């Protein structure tokens, strides 16, 4: 059983079931193959989300409180996520970091990462075959879900990926955007395997 749990699995990029268990349930723990490195102060200052928090904190400290003006008030709406299942892109997020660490030095399409992700987590894919369906149908909801949740709403916001968007018009109709993803120097300093 020990040999079985420690054997490399191709779908897990050569990581074992044991290592994947740590990636999923304790991604930054001592037994995880993924490690976050301590950054220099200048690196932390380059993270967009941390800059926003620092800015708000500084202004709140000066003002003592923060109030929303009538001009800034927006009616609150609850917007449901259009993608199912909820766990897609969130389960095994550390595996996405591993994929980016291995392949992110070169610009690659988001579908490249989606294929690898759903190959490792096939139960999260609602369809027949992620290998062909995501590539053949650029509007494929599973592929778009993974891209949006992992790259656009997570890694890009904290400055860990650069995303180049490419729009094309074919036969007078818009085709879906292609997204070319590459890790940033900050990612390279922060994440190691």
N, C-alpha and C positions, 0 to 999 in steps of 0.2 A: 504494500500500500504506500509506503514511504517513497519507493522508487517511482511509482505511478504519479504521485503528487508532485514530484520534483523533476519530472521529465519536461523538456522543452516542447511547447505546442506551437506549430506554425501559425495558427490563427491568432495567437497571442504574441506574435513577433518574436518567438523563441523563449518567451517567459513561461515559467511553469505554473500549474494551477495554484501552488502554494504562493508564489510571488503575486499572482493576480488577486488572490484573496487579500493580501496586504494592500495592493493598489486600490482595491474597491472599498475595504472596510477600515483601513488605517493608512491612507495614502502618504502621509508624511511621518509615519512612525519609524522606529529604528530598523525594522525588518523589511521595510518597503524598498523596492529597487529605485524609487524616485526620491530625490532629495532636493530640498530648497536650500540654496546657499545664502549666506548673509551678504547683503549688498552694501556698497558705500553710500553715504548720505546723498551724493549727487544722483545716484541711480534711483533712490526712493523719490527724489524730487522730480524725476522724469516720468513718473507714473501718473497718467491723467486723472484717474479716480482719486488718488491720494492728494493731488493738488486741489481738486474740488473740495474735498473734506477739509484740508488745511485752510483754504480760502474761506469757507463757511465758518469754520471754527474761529478764525481770526476776526471776522466781521461780527460774529455773535458775541465774542468776548468784548469787543469795543462798544457795541451797541447795548449789550446787556440782555437783549431779547431780539427776536426776529418776528416781524409781522408781515403778513401777506397783504399787499395793497389791493384795492378794488380792481385796479387795472390788471394785476397779476393773478386774480382769482379765476380759476377754471372749475367748472362743474366736474365733480369727481364721477368717473365712470369706471366700472369694473369691466375690464376687457379680458375675455378668456383667451388663452393660448389656443391657436387654431390647430396645433399639432398634437397628435396622439402617437404613442403613449407618452404620458408625462415623464417617464424615466429616460426616454431617448435623449442622448447627449449629456444627461446628468449622471446616470449610472456610469461608473467607470471614467469619470472626467479625468482622472489621473492617467488612464491609459491614453487619452487624447494628448496629454502632455508628453507621454513617452513617444507617441507617433510623431509629434511635432519635433521632438528632440532628435529622433532618428532621421527624419526626412525633411525637416523644415529649413535646411540650409539652401535648398533650391526651391524656386517658385513652383508650386504644384496646385492643380485645381482642387477645389473643395470636394469634388466627387472622389478624388483619390483617397482622401481621409475618411470619407463616408463609407466607402467600400471596406476599408480596413476595420473601421469601427463596428459595422454591422456583421462583418465576418467574425469578429471576436464576441459580439453580443447578438446572435441571430434571433433570440427571443424578442428583442426590441424592434425587429423589422417586421412591419405588417405588409407582407407581400410574398412573392414566390422566391425570387432570386435577386438579392441586392447587387450582385456583380453586374448583371446586364440591365436590370430595370433602372437603376440610378443613372447609368451612362446613356441609355437609350431615351429616357424621358427626363429632360432637364427640369421639368416641373414636378418631378417625383417628390411627394410630400416628406418622405423619410429623409432623403438627401438634403432637402432644403431645411428641414427641422434641425438636423445635425449641424449644418453650417451656421444657421442663425443662432442657435443656443450655445454652441461651442466657440465659434470664432467671432461673430459679430457682437453678441451680447455678453461675452465673457472675456476672451483673451485680448480682443482689440481694445476694450474699455480700460484694461490695465496695462496697455502698451506692450503686450508680449508678441503680437503679430502685426504684420503689415498686410493689408488686403488691397489688391488692385482689382477694380471692377471693370468688366468689359461688356459693353452693350453692343448688340448688332441688330441691324434691320435686314430681314430676309423676306423677299416677296412682299414688300411693303408692310410687314408685320414685325413687331418687336419679338425678339427671342429672349429667353431668360438670360439674366446676367451671368457671366462666367466670373468666378472669383479665383484669383491667383493668390495663394497664401504662402508666406515665408515668415520665419521667426525673426524677431528683432535682436539686436545685440544685447538688449536688456534680458530677453528670454535666455540667451546663451549664457549670460553671467548668473542668472537666477536658478535655472533648472539643470540638474545633472542626474545621470542614471548610473 
